[in-house]
Amino acid sequence: MRYLRLRSITSIFIFVIGLSACELGVVPKPTSTPNPTATIAPTSTALTITAASLSNDNGAGLPAGSSTSYALTLNYPTDKPPQSVDWATEKVPTGITATIVGGSAPWQRRLVITPDGTMAAGDYTLDVIAKTETQSPQVSVAFKVTACTQTASGSSTQAINSNLVELITAGKPAVEHGLLVPVQICGSKHLSVKLTSATAEDGSTMTTLPAFYIFRSEVWPAPDQITAHGLAELLNVQVPTIAQANNTGQLDADVGAGLYLLIFEHDRFGATLTPQTLPASVTYTLMLG
């Protein structure tokens, strides 16, 4: 009996000590688990193509017969540039001319898309492929063709600063400027422009008329800068000019469908620039026959 009593007292004593230990925060130390080793994803070696539009049509579409351009870039790992790239177009819709223009590096080109003047309005796509030693990535280029509305023949007087644009042309170390007059043509035509008079910035009638010429645009609508010199992948007009005026202020050219950029020069590098020699406005007659 005494033995049972002593055993019960001992059990109670051990239980009380256990409770005290828990109250004092003495708990078993958890087993530490080492952090897993971080896995580093391998650097991608896949080549991709970027096609960036050089036009700013805001989704309005490209009139049949006009041209639009895309800057093509083959994206590659920085330490492994391709040594040879063979660019090509595939799945080109009937009635579309797609031309790839050489660039300053094998991985840079410019795509020029020109729908025929009779092309039906609608949404179209074509593929661009870049074949390298190891890969042949491709990209799909989507564009919209709309109906063409031709510029009307007639006479006009325009202020030079009404649409003054920058001119980047060959052989000039500085940017020049000129009045840009967009001329939309919807088929084969004879274009004739006659500059009849020009008023200088000082208000006088100019005895020497400003030079003028016309480019065919490779973007649509008309750009705010004419880039006719520099990297081939960034040009936005056909080079050289379609036609230039003669010394009597007359320009004539047989042209096909497209957007043409008529430029009346405001300032020319190397010329004497004074209020008497800088044109403020021009009066001209444009005829399409």
C-alpha positions in Angstrom: 0.0 0.0 0.0 2.8 2.3 0.9 4.6 1.4 -2.3 1.6 2.3 -4.4 1.3 5.6 -2.6 5.0 6.4 -3.3 4.7 5.5 -6.9 1.7 7.8 -7.4 3.5 10.7 -5.7 6.5 10.1 -8.1 4.3 10.1 -11.2 2.6 13.3 -10.1 6.1 14.9 -9.5 7.3 14.0 -13.0 4.0 15.3 -14.5 4.4 18.6 -12.7 8.0 19.0 -13.8 6.9 18.3 -17.4 4.3 21.0 -17.2 6.8 23.5 -15.8 9.2 22.8 -18.6 6.5 23.6 -21.2 5.5 26.8 -19.4 9.1 27.9 -19.4 9.3 27.4 -23.2 11.6 24.5 -23.2 10.5 22.7 -26.4 12.3 20.2 -28.6 14.7 21.9 -31.1 13.3 21.4 -34.7 15.4 19.6 -37.1 17.0 22.0 -39.7 16.3 21.4 -43.3 18.9 22.8 -45.8 17.6 25.2 -48.5 17.2 23.6 -51.9 19.8 24.5 -54.5 18.5 27.3 -56.8 18.1 26.3 -60.4 19.3 28.8 -63.0 17.3 28.7 -66.3 19.5 28.3 -69.3 19.9 31.3 -71.6 17.6 31.1 -74.6 19.4 30.6 -77.9 16.2 30.7 -80.0 16.3 33.3 -82.8 13.3 35.5 -83.4 12.3 38.2 -85.9 10.9 41.6 -85.1 8.9 43.5 -87.8 8.4 47.1 -86.8 6.2 49.3 -89.0 7.8 52.4 -90.4 4.3 53.8 -91.4 2.0 55.6 -89.1 -1.4 54.8 -90.5 -3.1 54.2 -87.1 -4.9 51.2 -88.6 -6.4 53.2 -91.5 -4.9 50.8 -94.0 -2.8 51.1 -97.2 -4.4 52.5 -100.4 -4.0 50.0 -103.3 -0.9 50.9 -105.3 0.9 52.6 -102.4 3.7 51.1 -100.4 4.4 50.5 -96.7 7.7 49.4 -95.0 8.7 47.4 -92.0 12.1 47.4 -90.3 13.2 43.7 -89.9 15.5 42.7 -87.0 16.8 39.2 -86.3 17.1 39.0 -82.6 20.0 36.8 -81.4 22.0 36.1 -78.2 24.4 39.0 -77.7 27.5 36.8 -77.8 26.4 34.8 -80.9 25.6 37.1 -83.9 24.7 35.1 -87.0 27.4 35.2 -89.7 25.1 34.6 -92.6 21.4 35.3 -92.9 19.3 34.5 -96.0 16.1 36.6 -95.9 13.0 35.6 -97.9 9.2 36.1 -98.0 6.7 33.3 -98.1 2.9 33.0 -98.6 2.7 36.3 -100.4 -0.9 37.0 -101.6 -1.5 37.3 -105.3 -1.3 41.0 -106.3 1.2 41.9 -103.6 4.8 42.7 -104.3 7.1 42.1 -101.3 10.7 43.3 -101.5 13.4 42.9 -98.9 15.9 45.7 -99.0 19.5 45.2 -97.9 20.5 46.6 -94.5 23.7 47.6 -92.8 24.2 44.2 -91.1 23.1 40.7 -91.9 20.5 40.7 -89.2 18.8 43.9 -90.3 16.6 44.4 -93.4 13.6 46.4 -94.6 10.5 44.9 -96.0 8.6 46.9 -98.6 5.0 45.8 -99.3 3.2 47.2 -102.4 -0.3 46.0 -103.4 -1.3 46.2 -107.0 -3.4 49.3 -107.9 -6.4 47.0 -108.6 -6.0 45.0 -105.3 -9.3 44.4 -103.5 -9.7 46.0 -100.1 -9.2 43.6 -97.2 -6.9 42.2 -94.6 -3.8 40.3 -95.7 -0.7 38.6 -94.3 2.6 37.3 -95.5 5.5 35.6 -93.8 9.1 36.6 -93.5 11.8 34.0 -92.9 15.5 34.4 -91.9 17.6 31.3 -92.6 20.8 31.1 -90.6 23.4 28.3 -90.2 21.4 26.7 -87.5 17.8 28.1 -87.4 15.1 29.5 -89.6 12.8 31.7 -87.6 9.9 33.4 -89.2 7.3 36.1 -88.5 3.9 36.8 -89.9 3.2 40.4 -91.1 -0.4 41.6 -91.2 -1.6 44.6 -93.2 -4.8 46.2 -94.6 -5.4 47.3 -98.1 -8.0 50.0 -98.8 -9.5 51.7 -101.9 -7.3 54.4 -103.5 -8.6 58.0 -103.8 -6.6 60.0 -106.3 -5.4 63.6 -105.8 -7.4 66.1 -108.0 -5.6 68.2 -110.6 -5.7 71.9 -110.2 -3.8 75.0 -109.0 -3.0 75.9 -105.4 -1.1 78.4 -103.3 0.4 77.0 -100.1 2.5 78.5 -97.3 5.8 76.7 -97.0 5.4 76.3 -93.2 2.0 74.7 -93.7 3.7 71.3 -94.0 7.4 71.9 -93.5 9.4 68.7 -93.3 13.0 67.7 -92.7 15.0 66.5 -95.8 17.9 64.1 -95.3 19.6 63.6 -98.6 22.9 62.4 -99.9 26.0 64.7 -99.9 24.6 67.1 -97.3 26.2 67.4 -93.9 23.1 69.2 -92.5 19.4 68.7 -92.5 17.4 70.8 -95.0 13.7 71.6 -95.1 10.9 71.9 -97.6 7.2 72.0 -98.2 5.7 68.5 -98.7 2.7 68.1 -100.9 1.3 64.5 -100.9 0.1 63.3 -104.3 -1.9 60.1 -104.3 -2.0 58.4 -107.8 -4.2 55.4 -108.4 -2.9 54.2 -111.8 -0.4 54.9 -114.6 -0.5 58.7 -115.2 1.5 61.5 -116.7 2.3 63.9 -113.8 3.0 67.5 -114.6 3.8 70.3 -112.1 4.3 73.9 -113.0 5.6 76.4 -110.4 4.2 79.7 -111.5 5.3 82.0 -108.6 6.8 82.2 -105.2 6.7 84.8 -102.5 9.8 85.4 -100.3 9.7 85.8 -96.5 10.1 89.5 -96.8 7.0 89.7 -99.0 8.7 90.2 -102.3 8.1 88.2 -105.4 11.0 85.8 -106.0 12.8 86.1 -109.3 14.6 82.9 -108.7 12.1 80.1 -108.0 12.9 77.5 -105.4 13.9 74.0 -106.6 11.3 71.3 -106.4 11.2 67.5 -107.1 9.2 64.4 -106.3 9.9 61.1 -104.5 7.8 58.0 -104.5 7.0 57.2 -100.8 7.7 53.7 -99.3 5.5 54.5 -96.3 1.9 55.6 -95.9 0.7 58.2 -95.1 3.2 60.8 -96.0 6.0 61.0 -93.4 7.1 64.2 -91.5 10.7 63.6 -92.5 12.1 62.5 -95.9 14.9 60.0 -95.3 16.6 59.5 -98.6 20.1 58.9 -97.3 21.7 56.7 -94.6 21.0 53.2 -93.5 19.1 51.3 -96.2 16.7 49.7 -93.6 15.5 53.2 -92.5 14.9 54.9 -95.8 11.3 55.9 -96.4 11.4 56.9 -100.1 12.6 55.4 -103.3 16.1 56.8 -104.2 16.8 58.7 -106.3 14.0 61.2 -107.0 11.4 60.3 -109.6 11.8 63.6 -111.3 13.2 67.1 -110.7 12.0 70.5 -112.1 13.9 72.0 -115.0 15.2 75.6 -114.9 11.9 77.0 -116.0 10.0 75.6 -113.0 8.4 72.6 -114.9 8.4 69.0 -113.8 7.1 66.1 -115.9 7.1 62.4 -115.2 5.3 59.2 -116.2 4.4 57.5 -113.0 2.5 54.4 -111.7 0.2 54.0 -108.8 1.5 55.1 -105.4 1.9 58.0 -102.9 4.3 60.6 -104.3 5.9 63.4 -102.2 6.2 66.7 -104.0 8.9 68.8 -102.3 9.4 72.6 -102.7 12.7 73.4 -101.0 12.8 76.1 -98.3 16.5 76.1 -97.4 19.4 74.4 -99.1 22.8 73.6 -97.6 25.4 76.0 -98.8 22.9 78.6 -100.2 22.7 82.2 -98.9 19.7 82.2 -96.5 18.0 85.6 -96.2 14.4 86.9 -96.1 14.8 87.7 -99.8 16.0 84.2 -100.7 13.8 82.0 -98.5 10.3 81.2 -99.9 7.3 81.8 -97.7 4.7 80.5 -100.2 4.4 78.9 -103.6 1.8 78.9 -106.3 1.7 75.9 -108.6 -0.5 73.9 -111.0 -0.6 70.0 -110.8 -2.0 68.0 -113.6 -2.6 64.2 -113.8 -3.4 63.0 -117.3 
